[in-house]
Amino acid sequence: MKTSQLVSSALAAALSMGAVGQAMAQDKAAKEKCYGVAKAGQNDCANLSGTHSCAGQSKADNAPDEWKYVAKGECKAMKGMTAEEAKAKAKK
């Protein structure tokens, strides 16, 4: 009896992991990187200038090389930039 419960539990865990991974992939697909809108300490990952490589390390509000994920289509409404626009602004 215990063996069948163990197998059932393992199967349920494996199936739920697939569902979680799929949900995370869908969530990321519904978002886009938006540069210049992250508040200090609220960036999502490394910046364009390469001064740090982790989330939460931005030092200034709305720095053009810092980004965060926003809902797809919301970046422009927030007065944010794409990666290409942020790179062009950094070159000036």
Phi and psi in degrees as GROMACS dihedral restraints (atoms count N, CA, C in turn):
[ dihedral_restraints ]
;  ai    aj    ak    al  type     phi  dphi    fc
    3     4     5     6     1   -66.2    20    10
    4     5     6     7     1   -34.0    20    10
    6     7     8     9     1   -64.1    20    10
    7     8     9    10     1   -42.2    20    10
    9    10    11    12     1   -67.8    20    10
   10    11    12    13     1   -34.6    20    10
   12    13    14    15     1   -66.9    20    10
   13    14    15    16     1   -39.9    20    10
   15    16    17    18     1   -64.1    20    10
   16    17    18    19     1   -44.4    20    10
   18    19    20    21     1   -64.2    20    10
   19    20    21    22     1   -43.2    20    10
   21    22    23    24     1   -61.9    20    10
   22    23    24    25     1   -42.7    20    10
   24    25    26    27     1   -64.7    20    10
   25    26    27    28     1   -42.7    20    10
   27    28    29    30     1   -63.9    20    10
   28    29    30    31     1   -41.6    20    10
   30    31    32    33     1   -65.0    20    10
   31    32    33    34     1   -44.0    20    10
   33    34    35    36     1   -61.8    20    10
   34    35    36    37     1   -41.5    20    10
   36    37    38    39     1   -64.2    20    10
   37    38    39    40     1   -42.7    20    10
   39    40    41    42     1   -63.8    20    10
   40    41    42    43     1   -42.4    20    10
   42    43    44    45     1   -66.7    20    10
   43    44    45    46     1   -39.5    20    10
   45    46    47    48     1   -68.8    20    10
   46    47    48    49     1   -33.7    20    10
   48    49    50    51     1   -64.1    20    10
   49    50    51    52     1   -38.6    20    10
   51    52    53    54     1   -63.4    20    10
   52    53    54    55     1   -40.0    20    10
   54    55    56    57     1   -68.0    20    10
   55    56    57    58     1   -39.6    20    10
   57    58    59    60     1   -65.5    20    10
   58    59    60    61     1   -45.1    20    10
   60    61    62    63     1   -61.2    20    10
   61    62    63    64     1   -40.3    20    10
   63    64    65    66     1   -66.6    20    10
   64    65    66    67     1   -42.0    20    10
   66    67    68    69     1   -63.2    20    10
   67    68    69    70     1   -40.4    20    10
   69    70    71    72     1   -65.5    20    10
   70    71    72    73     1   -40.4    20    10
   72    73    74    75     1   -64.7    20    10
   73    74    75    76     1   -40.8    20    10
   75    76    77    78     1   -66.0    20    10
   76    77    78    79     1   -39.9    20    10
   78    79    80    81     1   -62.1    20    10
   79    80    81    82     1   -43.4    20    10
   81    82    83    84     1   -66.9    20    10
   82    83    84    85     1   -35.4    20    10
   84    85    86    87     1   -66.6    20    10
   85    86    87    88     1   -24.9    20    10
   87    88    89    90     1   -88.5    20    10
   88    89    90    91     1     9.5    20    10
   90    91    92    93     1  -127.1    20    10
   91    92    93    94     1   164.5    20    10
   93    94    95    96     1  -141.6    20    10
   94    95    96    97     1   154.5    20    10
   96    97    98    99     1   -75.1    20    10
   97    98    99   100     1   132.9    20    10
   99   100   101   102     1  -126.7    20    10
  100   101   102   103     1   117.8    20    10
  102   103   104   105     1   -91.5    20    10
  103   104   105   106     1   144.0    20    10
  105   106   107   108     1    85.9    20    10
  106   107   108   109     1    10.7    20    10
  108   109   110   111     1  -119.4    20    10
  109   110   111   112     1    -7.9    20    10
  111   112   113   114     1   -75.6    20    10
  112   113   114   115     1   135.6    20    10
  114   115   116   117     1   -79.6    20    10
  115   116   117   118     1   160.4    20    10
  117   118   119   120     1   -54.0    20    10
  118   119   120   121     1   128.0    20    10
  120   121   122   123     1    78.9    20    10
  121   122   123   124     1     5.9    20    10
  123   124   125   126     1  -122.3    20    10
  124   125   126   127     1    18.2    20    10
  126   127   128   129     1   -71.6    20    10
  127   128   129   130     1   158.3    20    10
  129   130   131   132     1   -92.8    20    10
  130   131   132   133     1   -21.0    20    10
  132   133   134   135     1  -169.1    20    10
  133   134   135   136     1  -157.4    20    10
  135   136   137   138     1   -57.6    20    10
  136   137   138   139     1   148.6    20    10
  138   139   140   141     1   -92.7    20    10
  139   140   141   142     1   169.4    20    10
  141   142   143   144     1   -67.5    20    10
  142   143   144   145     1   -33.4    20    10
  144   145   146   147     1   -76.5    20    10
  145   146   147   148     1   -13.8    20    10
  147   148   149   150     1    80.6    20    10
  148   149   150   151     1    17.5    20    10
  150   151   152   153     1   -80.4    20    10
  151   152   153   154     1   -13.5    20    10
  153   154   155   156     1  -155.2    20    10
  154   155   156   157     1   163.6    20    10
  156   157   158   159     1  -128.8    20    10
  157   158   159   160     1    18.5    20    10
  159   160   161   162     1  -133.9    20    10
  160   161   162   163     1   158.6    20    10
  162   163   164   165     1   -66.8    20    10
  163   164   165   166     1   149.6    20    10
  165   166   167   168     1    77.4    20    10
  166   167   168   169     1    13.1    20    10
  168   169   170   171     1  -108.0    20    10
  169   170   171   172     1     6.7    20    10
  171   172   173   174     1   -67.7    20    10
  172   173   174   175     1   145.0    20    10
  174   175   176   177     1  -102.5    20    10
  175   176   177   178     1   -18.2    20    10
  177   178   179   180     1  -133.3    20    10
  178   179   180   181     1   150.5    20    10
  180   181   182   183     1   -68.5    20    10
  181   182   183   184     1   138.6    20    10
  183   184   185   186     1    57.2    20    10
  184   185   186   187     1    31.5    20    10
  186   187   188   189     1   -63.9    20    10
  187   188   189   190     1   132.5    20    10
  189   190   191   192     1   -63.9    20    10
  190   191   192   193     1   -20.9    20    10
  192   193   194   195     1   -95.5    20    10
  193   194   195   196     1    -0.4    20    10
  195   196   197   198     1   -99.2    20    10
  196   197   198   199     1   148.6    20    10
  198   199   200   201     1  -139.2    20    10
  199   200   201   202     1   164.7    20    10
  201   202   203   204     1  -148.6    20    10
  202   203   204   205     1   156.6    20    10
  204   205   206   207     1   -75.5    20    10
  205   206   207   208     1   135.3    20    10
  207   208   209   210     1  -132.0    20    10
  208   209   210   211     1   164.6    20    10
  210   211   212   213     1   -59.9    20    10
  211   212   213   214     1   139.9    20    10
  213   214   215   216     1   -54.4    20    10
  214   215   216   217     1   130.1    20    10
  216   217   218   219     1    91.9    20    10
  217   218   219   220     1    -7.0    20    10
  219   220   221   222     1   -91.9    20    10
  220   221   222   223     1   -17.0    20    10
  222   223   224   225     1   -58.8    20    10
  223   224   225   226     1   -49.0    20    10
  225   226   227   228     1   -63.1    20    10
  226   227   228   229     1   -37.5    20    10
  228   229   230   231     1   -64.0    20    10
  229   230   231   232     1   -27.5    20    10
  231   232   233   234     1   -88.6    20    10
  232   233   234   235     1     4.0    20    10
  234   235   236   237     1    64.6    20    10
  235   236   237   238     1    34.5    20    10
  237   238   239   240     1   -92.7    20    10
  238   239   240   241     1  -178.5    20    10
  240   241   242   243     1  -130.3    20    10
  241   242   243   244     1   157.1    20    10
  243   244   245   246     1   -79.5    20    10
  244   245   246   247     1   171.8    20    10
  246   247   248   249     1   -60.5    20    10
  247   248   249   250     1   -41.4    20    10
  249   250   251   252     1   -63.5    20    10
  250   251   252   253     1   -41.9    20    10
  252   253   254   255     1   -66.8    20    10
  253   254   255   256     1   -38.7    20    10
  255   256   257   258     1   -66.7    20    10
  256   257   258   259     1   -39.9    20    10
  258   259   260   261     1   -64.2    20    10
  259   260   261   262     1   -42.0    20    10
  261   262   263   264     1   -63.7    20    10
  262   263   264   265     1   -40.2    20    10
  264   265   266   267     1   -66.2    20    10
  265   266   267   268     1   -37.1    20    10
  267   268   269   270     1   -66.4    20    10
  268   269   270   271     1   -29.4    20    10
  270   271   272   273     1   -73.9    20    10
  271   272   273   274     1   -20.7    20    10
